[in-house]
């Protein structure tokens, strides 16, 4: 009877239309499979439970006693990412929803105390001092980032990942993408939180990105597909924002990977820090310029008068995923990133995501296939490395170089969310999606994300709380400045 109930809830889990249904089935399975008792038991050799218990007790005591100074010090010196190894992936494979209750209570208490210090009047702790405190704490603690891979039309899956994270308040402020991932990052980056729901409606987007030009066009170097069609699609969906303007509107940091055509140039991560006046659609167009499919792109910027003109007119760029599908190290330097959430849809990568790449446990039965895939990757990488250094003609050498770079890259993050492709997916990879297919991919993205929510929350929720506190304090500072200017303007001259 119990086995029958387990099968029933597993079926519900696989077919859940939304997170609420999925969570209800997952909680039932946790109960039936005996995971509830495991979550309630603090003791485990998987994490330093004594350290977390002590930190929780101190924060709770200082908060309840309104001991602001000790609370500030405890948060400032005690907040460390992955404290006591509480982000250990093994803590998130036993249960489908949540992990050890001690970890959840600690994170809840930290966030409650941060919001308390941010929103309550504290003697000697004004807005300026609070802003400095929260900025320093965020720099020390670090922040998460969402990285969106390439994958052509199948990248609509990313929208489902975004939706699942946004609904749980876990969508990172820093978003990076390459190829179609750059397109989705660009669209997300020009929508603020209030506009996200309308962004997730397929009918609100121009979905006409593909237009066949033919083999002769590709031979001439103009690509198999019409780039003007893609450009019109991107401008309709992203608008005429620069990276700087997009951040001012949405509060999100867009990061776009592009690869150089010229030998003496290096791959770039375009963002508000590195290229604030560059047009987002232009960067995204370059990142989506898959060699052979679309021609290389000259980037465009706005000048001081708002006129659009070329940026580095003698340099052209192509698909970002060729060299840097996931620019993790660069993001660490720019944004103090400490945790990466990867939505991986590349059709040449997804079949090879096993073990660490999918955050799954490896079974003995799956070992032969895993070894076969690993051997294939190793020998392919060696072959393309040899060809890129020795082979002639030049075209074959360049192709071998690109293939070597693709094989040598890391395609997974701390959490990797990936689809499960069928032949039907591959058949629609290079065609315009209809709204129904987009909805299907969004649901697939949500379903792939829901099992990872607990782990993402443990890593990301504190940083998200710090960022929201900083946002509220900035708004308070602006309002105070505006009120002060109004009072000054209302005073009679000579006062």
Secondary structure, DSSP 8 states (H G I E B T S, - for coil): -HHHHHHHHHHHHHH-SSHHHHHHHHHHHHHHTTHHHHHH----TTS-HHHHHHHHHHHHHHHHTT-HHHHHHHHHHH--TTGGGTT-GGGGTS-SS---HHHHHHHHHHHHHHHHHHHS--TT--HHHHHHHHHHHHHHH-EEEEEE---GGGGGHHHHHHHHHHHTT---SEEEE-THHHHHHHHHHT--GGGHHHHT-GGGS------B--HHHHHTTS-SB-HHHHHHHHHHHH-S-BHHHHHHHH--EEEEEEEESSTT---EEEETTT-TTBBHHHHHHHHT--TTTS--B--EEE-TTS-EEESSTT--EEETHHHHSS-HHHHHHHH-EEEEEEEE--HHHHTT--GGGGT----GGGHHHHHHHHHHHHHHHHHHHHHHHH-SSHHHHHHHHHHHHHHHS----SEEEE----HHHHHTTTS---HHHHHHHHHHHHHHHHTTHHHHHHHHHHHHHHHHHHHHHHHHHHHHHHHHHHHHHHS-TT-
